[in-house]
């Protein structure tokens, strides 16, 4: 009995949307699957020119036939090599460069054969593509002819050994206002030396700028933000030592993400800032001045999200999250940048709705800081605390905290019972996640306090650490028997994977 070919019956628009999720190489290779797909790739919404992760084909499996075999419906391109690699094989550095060079040579053919406007385009290239003028040519074509909305460029020469010296001679010296396209809304650069802000002149439609492993100075970054009058999202990850400070004075920026930066100070003044994300940062916490009365989301962790080449990302060299919180809550007074700078809001967290931080719930000083932070949060809905990394990584740095200005008139384990109830715990807090939990006495007090006092709590997740002991496990299970202040709360205990294996084998944890 014949079966219906559902894929062939789909409209071209739907097929193009499906294929748009493939790398450009694979999208073109779909032409050999059926006659129905021979021209669909020309109408995809996205093009990603990145050869890495694409399986190389043998001559018998080449996606693009030779011109003398039959009339081709795709540009005459030879993607891949004549060597067929097994799944999971990694290319060595030479293979990667050859693959990138091969794909770059055919980008012009693909773009000219493509027939519709693009939502996004991503191009991975070598440094000679910039020196030969290819980068400037692609940008002009994509912004003028394709009316692209999102652009991403990655110079792969320095992916494996990024160092400030390796970027000399590769300054992003493009024509003034080259990004002032009326449709362009997002730009991403990886591994570039951005020496000038002229290419960003009059970029009134650009809303998102992401800079990864770029060499950029403080003055250039500040000038770029000023030139993009409607920028809403700024991400800077792993810059070189040229970036001494991050200074943002804008009334449009809504999200700032900073990761793996070694800075002398952070100065933010923006009424519109709604989200501030700090990952694996090194800077003097006293030199952080923030004026953001409408901040809704604050994240500060010591674990880098992207792969980072700098040694200071080691936890011992990073700024402790507890220190950052001390200055954000004015437990300690930050150093003013200039006398005429805006004064930092005395309560940065008053409108906060989501908070993600690394803290050690076994450390008395950090527990006190958490108490103060929650008192400052008047509208907090979601709280995530990661104690696995912070406890093990800053143990040495906090060893003497308990003996310095922290003498309490009651046992440490009674801290939460003796503190006044916070408004957010009484009225607003709904979702709490605690990760890296060991079930020690200090850690137990906070979730116990939440269960018995948090009247609006809907969900409490406790992720147990991999070295969870049997004593800690029993103590943690005891949380389930506590009287609950909220009748709607669900408590989820997530044991470590190794405990699940032991239980399945029938042995005791």
C-alpha positions in Angstrom: 0.0 0.0 0.0 1.5 3.3 -1.0 2.1 5.9 1.7 1.6 9.6 1.4 4.6 11.8 1.1 3.8 14.4 3.7 7.0 16.3 3.3 6.5 16.8 -0.5 3.0 18.1 0.2 4.2 20.8 2.5 4.1 24.4 1.2 7.4 25.9 0.1 7.3 28.4 3.0 7.1 25.6 5.5 9.9 23.6 3.8 12.1 26.7 3.7 11.5 27.3 7.4 12.5 23.8 8.2 15.7 23.9 6.1 16.6 27.3 7.5 17.7 25.5 10.7 20.5 23.7 8.9 24.0 25.1 8.1 24.3 26.6 4.6 26.3 23.5 3.4 23.6 21.1 4.6 20.8 23.2 3.3 22.2 23.1 -0.2 22.8 19.3 0.1 19.1 18.8 0.5 18.7 19.3 -3.3 19.8 15.7 -3.9 17.0 14.4 -1.6 14.1 15.0 -4.1 13.1 17.1 -7.0 10.6 18.8 -4.7 13.5 20.2 -2.7 15.8 21.3 -5.5 15.1 25.1 -5.2 13.8 25.3 -1.6 17.2 26.3 -0.2 17.2 29.5 -2.2 14.4 30.8 0.0 15.7 29.9 3.5 15.5 32.6 6.1 18.9 32.0 7.6 22.4 31.2 6.3 25.1 29.8 8.5 28.5 29.5 6.8 30.3 27.4 9.3 31.9 24.1 8.1 32.6 22.8 11.6 30.3 20.1 12.7 29.2 19.2 9.1 30.0 15.7 8.1 32.5 15.5 5.1 31.3 13.5 2.2 33.0 11.0 0.0 32.9 11.5 -3.8 29.9 9.2 -4.1 28.0 11.4 -1.6 28.9 14.8 -2.9 25.9 17.2 -2.5 26.7 19.1 -5.6 27.1 17.1 -8.8 29.7 17.9 -11.4 28.5 20.3 -14.2 29.2 17.6 -16.9 27.0 15.0 -15.2 23.7 16.8 -15.3 22.3 20.3 -15.1 22.5 21.5 -11.6 19.9 23.6 -9.8 22.5 24.9 -7.3 25.7 27.0 -7.7 28.7 24.9 -8.7 30.3 24.5 -5.2 32.4 21.8 -3.7 31.8 21.8 0.0 33.7 19.2 2.0 36.6 17.2 1.0 37.1 13.8 -0.7 37.7 12.1 2.6 34.8 10.6 4.4 35.1 11.0 8.2 33.2 8.8 10.7 30.7 10.4 13.0 32.4 11.9 16.0 35.8 12.4 14.3 37.4 15.7 15.1 39.2 17.8 12.4 42.7 18.9 13.3 43.6 22.5 13.0 44.8 22.2 9.4 41.6 20.5 8.3 39.6 23.3 10.0 41.4 26.0 8.2 41.1 24.2 4.9 37.4 23.7 5.4 36.9 27.3 6.3 38.9 28.5 3.3 36.9 26.2 1.0 33.6 27.5 2.3 34.6 31.2 2.2 35.5 30.8 -1.5 31.9 29.9 -2.3 30.0 32.4 -0.1 29.6 34.8 -3.0 28.1 32.1 -5.2 25.6 31.1 -2.5 24.6 34.6 -1.7 24.0 35.5 -5.4 22.0 32.3 -5.9 19.8 32.9 -2.9 16.5 34.6 -3.8 14.9 36.1 -0.7 15.7 38.5 2.1 17.5 37.1 5.2 16.6 37.2 8.8 20.1 36.2 9.9 23.5 35.3 8.5 26.6 34.0 10.2 30.0 33.7 8.5 33.1 32.0 9.9 36.2 33.1 8.0 40.0 33.5 8.2 41.9 36.7 8.6 42.8 37.0 4.9 39.0 37.4 4.1 39.2 40.7 6.0 42.5 41.8 4.4 41.2 41.0 0.9 38.1 43.1 1.4 35.7 40.1 1.5 34.2 41.1 4.9 33.4 44.6 3.8 31.8 43.3 0.6 29.7 40.7 2.4 28.4 43.3 4.9 27.4 45.8 2.2 25.7 43.1 0.1 23.8 41.6 3.1 22.6 44.9 4.4 21.7 46.5 1.1 20.5 43.5 -1.1 19.3 41.0 1.5 18.1 43.5 4.2 19.5 41.2 6.8 18.3 41.7 10.4 21.0 39.7 12.3 24.7 39.5 11.4 27.4 37.4 13.1 31.1 37.1 12.1 33.8 34.9 13.6 37.5 35.1 12.6 38.7 31.6 13.3 42.4 32.3 13.1 42.7 32.9 16.8 40.2 30.5 18.2 42.7 28.2 19.9 45.4 30.7 21.0 43.8 34.0 21.7 46.3 36.6 22.9 46.3 40.4 22.5 49.4 40.2 20.2 47.7 37.9 17.8 45.1 40.5 17.0 47.6 43.3 15.9 47.2 44.1 12.3 43.6 42.9 12.2 41.8 46.1 13.2 38.2 46.3 12.2 38.7 49.4 10.1 35.5 49.5 8.0 33.8 52.5 6.3 32.0 54.9 8.5 28.3 54.0 9.0 28.6 50.7 7.2 26.2 49.2 9.8 23.6 52.0 9.5 21.2 49.7 7.6 17.5 50.3 8.3 16.9 46.6 8.9 20.0 45.6 10.8 19.1 45.0 14.5 21.7 42.6 15.8 25.5 42.4 15.4 27.9 39.8 16.8 31.7 39.8 16.4 34.1 37.1 17.7 38.0 37.4 17.6 38.4 40.9 16.2 40.4 44.0 17.1 37.8 46.8 17.2 39.9 49.9 17.2 37.4 52.5 15.9 33.8 53.3 16.4 33.3 54.9 12.9 31.6 51.8 11.4 28.8 52.2 14.0 28.0 55.8 13.2 24.2 56.5 12.8 23.2 52.9 13.7 19.8 54.0 14.9 18.2 50.7 14.3 20.8 48.5 16.0 19.4 47.0 19.2 21.8 44.2 20.0 25.6 44.1 20.1 27.7 41.1 21.2 31.5 41.1 21.4 33.3 37.9 22.2 37.1 37.7 22.6 37.5 41.1 21.0 40.2 43.6 21.6 38.4 46.9 22.3 39.3 49.9 24.5 37.1 51.6 27.0 36.7 54.7 24.9 35.8 52.8 21.8 33.1 50.8 23.6 31.6 53.9 25.1 31.6 55.6 21.8 29.9 52.7 20.1 27.1 52.6 22.7 26.7 56.4 22.2 26.5 56.1 18.5 23.8 53.4 18.7 21.0 55.6 20.1 18.5 52.7 20.4 20.7 49.9 21.6 18.9 47.6 24.1 21.3 44.7 24.6 25.0 44.7 25.1 27.2 41.6 25.7 31.0 41.7 26.2 32.9 38.5 26.9 36.6 38.0 27.4 38.1 41.2 26.1 41.8 42.0 26.3 43.5 44.3 28.7 42.6 47.3 26.5 39.2 47.3 28.2 39.9 48.9 31.5 36.4 49.9 32.5 32.8 49.4 31.3 31.0 52.7 31.3 27.5 52.9 30.0 25.4 56.0 30.3 22.3 55.4 28.2 18.5 55.7 28.4 17.8 52.8 26.1 20.0 49.9 27.2 17.9 47.2 28.8 20.3 44.3 29.2 24.0 44.2 30.0 25.9 40.9 30.0 29.6 41.0 31.1 31.7 37.8 31.3 35.3 36.9 32.0 36.5 40.5 32.0 39.5 41.9 34.1 38.4 45.5 34.8 39.3 48.4 37.0 35.6 49.5 37.4 32.0 49.2 36.3 29.9 52.3 35.9 26.3 52.0 34.7 23.7 54.7 34.7 20.6 53.9 32.8 16.9 54.2 33.7 16.0 51.5 31.3 18.3 48.8 32.5 16.2 45.8 33.4 18.8 42.9 33.4 22.4 42.9 34.6 24.4 39.6 34.2 27.9 39.2 35.6 29.8 35.9 35.0 33.3 35.1 36.1 34.4 38.7 36.6 37.5 40.2 38.1 37.3 43.8 39.3 37.4 45.7 42.6 33.8 45.6 43.9 34.2 49.0 45.5 34.6 50.4 42.0 31.2 49.3 40.9 28.7 52.1 40.7 25.2 51.3 39.4 22.2 53.6 38.9 19.4 51.4 37.6 16.2 52.0 39.5 14.2 49.7 37.2 16.4 46.6 37.5 14.3 43.5 37.3 16.9 40.7 36.8 20.3 40.4 38.5 22.7 37.5 37.9 26.2 37.2 39.5 28.1 33.9 39.3 31.7 32.7 39.2 31.3 30.1 36.5 32.0 31.2 33.0 29.3 30.4 30.4 31.5 30.5 27.3 35.0 29.0 26.9 37.5 31.4 28.2 41.3 31.7 27.5 42.2 33.9 30.5 43.8 32.5 33.6 42.0 35.0 35.9 38.8 33.0 35.4 40.2 30.6 38.0 37.9 31.1 41.0 40.7 32.2 43.2 41.3 35.3 41.0 37.7 36.3 40.5 35.7 38.8 42.5 33.6 37.1 45.2 29.9 37.4 44.7 29.5 38.2 48.4 31.7 41.3 47.9 29.6 42.5 44.9 26.4 42.1 47.0 27.9 44.1 49.9 28.5 47.1 47.6 25.2 46.7 45.8 23.3 46.8 49.0 25.4 49.6 50.5 26.7 47.5 53.3 30.0 48.9 52.1 30.2 52.2 50.2 31.4 52.1 46.6 34.1 54.5 45.5 32.5 57.3 43.4 33.9 57.5 39.9 33.6 61.3 39.5 31.9 63.9 41.5 29.5 64.7 38.7 28.5 61.1 38.1 24.9 60.1 39.0 24.6 58.9 42.5 23.9 55.2 42.8 20.4 54.2 43.8 20.4 53.4 47.5 18.3 50.3 46.9 19.3 48.7 43.6 17.1 45.6 44.3 13.8 47.3 45.3 12.1 46.3 42.0 14.1 43.1 41.4 12.0 40.1 40.3 14.7 37.5 39.5 18.0 36.9 41.4 20.7 34.3 40.6 23.8 34.3 42.8 26.7 32.1 44.1 26.8 32.1 47.9 28.0 29.8 50.6 25.1 29.0 52.9 27.6 27.5 55.4 29.4 30.8 55.8 28.1 33.1 58.5 29.1 36.3 56.7 27.5 35.3 53.4 24.3 34.2 55.2 24.1 37.7 56.7 24.6 39.2 53.3 21.8 37.1 51.9 19.5 38.3 54.7 20.3 42.0 53.8 19.8 41.3 50.1 16.4 39.8 50.7 15.4 42.7 52.9 16.2 45.0 50.0 14.1 43.0 47.5 10.5 44.1 47.8 9.2 42.4 44.7 11.3 39.2 44.3 9.5 36.3 42.6 12.4 34.0 41.7 15.6 33.1 43.6 18.4 30.8 42.6 21.4 30.1 44.8 24.4 28.1 43.6 26.4 26.9 46.6 28.5 24.1 45.1 31.0 26.3 43.4 31.1 29.2 45.8 31.5 27.0 48.9 34.4 25.0 47.6 36.1 27.9 45.7 36.2 30.6 48.3 36.5 28.6 51.4 40.1 29.8 52.0 39.1 33.4 51.4 36.2 33.3 53.9 37.9 31.2 56.6 38.2 34.1 59.0 34.9 35.7 58.3 33.2 34.2 61.4 35.8 35.9 63.6 35.5 39.4 62.1 32.6 41.5 63.2 30.2 38.6 63.1 29.7 37.8 66.8 26.1 36.7 67.1 24.1 36.4 70.5 22.7 33.1 69.3 23.9 29.9 67.6 24.7 30.2 63.9 22.0 27.7 63.0 19.4 30.0 64.6 20.2 32.9 62.3 17.1 32.8 60.2 14.8 32.3 63.2 16.1 35.4 64.8 15.9 37.6 61.7 12.9 39.7 60.9 10.7 38.4 58.1 11.5 39.9 54.7 8.6 41.4 52.7 9.6 39.3 49.7 9.4 36.0 51.7 6.1 37.0 53.2 4.4 38.3 50.1 6.1 37.8 46.7 8.6 35.0 46.5 7.3 32.1 44.5 10.1 30.0 43.0 13.4 29.1 44.8 16.2 26.8 43.5 19.2 25.8 45.6 22.0 24.0 43.8 25.0 22.2 45.3 23.2 21.3 48.5 24.9 19.0 51.0 22.5 19.0 53.9 24.9 20.5 56.4 23.5 22.5 59.3 24.2 25.9 57.9 22.6 25.0 54.6 19.5 23.5 56.2 18.3 26.7 57.9 17.5 28.7 54.8 15.2 26.1 53.1 13.6 25.3 56.5 12.9 29.0 56.9 11.4 29.2 53.4 9.1 26.2 54.0 7.7 27.5 57.3 7.6 31.2 56.6 7.2 31.8 52.8 3.4 32.2 52.4 3.3 32.5 48.6 6.0 29.9 47.7 4.9 27.6 44.9 8.0 25.6 44.1 11.2 24.8 46.0 13.9 22.9 44.2 16.9 21.5 46.1 19.7 20.1 43.8 22.0 17.9 45.9 25.8 17.9 45.4 27.6 14.9 44.0 29.3 14.3 47.4 26.0 14.2 49.3 26.5 12.2 52.4 24.0 9.8 53.9 23.7 12.1 57.0 23.0 15.0 54.7 20.5 13.0 52.8 18.5 12.1 55.9 18.5 15.7 57.0 17.4 16.9 53.6 14.5 14.4 53.5 13.4 15.8 56.9 12.4 19.0 55.1 9.5 17.2 53.6 7.9 16.7 57.0 8.0 20.4 58.1 4.8 22.3 58.4 4.3 24.5 55.3 3.3 28.1 55.3 2.1 27.9 51.7 -0.6 25.3 50.8 0.4 25.4 47.2 4.2 24.7 47.5 5.8 21.7 45.9 9.2 20.6 47.2 11.4 18.8 44.7 14.6 17.1 46.0 16.9 16.2 43.2 19.6 13.7 44.4 23.0 13.4 42.6 23.1 10.9 39.7 25.5 8.6 41.5 22.9 8.1 44.2 20.3 7.0 41.7 22.7 4.3 40.4 23.3 3.1 44.0 19.6 2.8 44.7 18.9 0.9 41.5 21.6 -1.6 42.5 19.8 -2.1 45.8 22.5 -0.9 48.1 22.3 1.8 50.8 23.2 5.4 49.9 
